[in-house]
Amino acid sequence: MRLFAGNLPWTATEDELREIFEAIGPVSSVSLITDRETGRSRGFGFVDMSDDDARRAIDELNGTDVGGRQLRVNEAQERQERRPRY
């Protein structure tokens, strides 16, 4: 299952995000979303793990403090079609 992890500190790294979720269970992939121009974290990312571990991660990690911010964890939603920017 793919999880959305939001409200991350701007200084968060993929390794730190992986470490947080590996406390629950094995993580198959992590991607931290960054700004294309600055390369800086946008404060959210995605984590892939087994369905059972993902449900536990939602229950146990959602609302916990990470770097002074309240972590938001939920099942990732499919990206909706966006209109082109001009």
C-alpha positions, 0 to 999 in steps of 0.5 A: 500500500502506498502511504502519504506522509505530510506536514514533514519538516522542510529539513526532512530527508528520505532516509529519515522518512524511511527510518520513521516508517521502518519502526513499524515494518519493512519499507519497499520504497520512499520518495520525498517530494522536492521543489523542482527549482530549489531542490528543497523538500515540499514537506510531504512524501510517499512510503510503500509498505505491506497493507498490514504494516501500512494500516499499523503505520496510519494508526501509530504514526498519524498525529505524532510529532516529527521535528516539531510538526504533527505528522499526517499519515494516510492512504495515498490517493490517485493523482487527479488530472491537472489542467496545464499551466500557461 
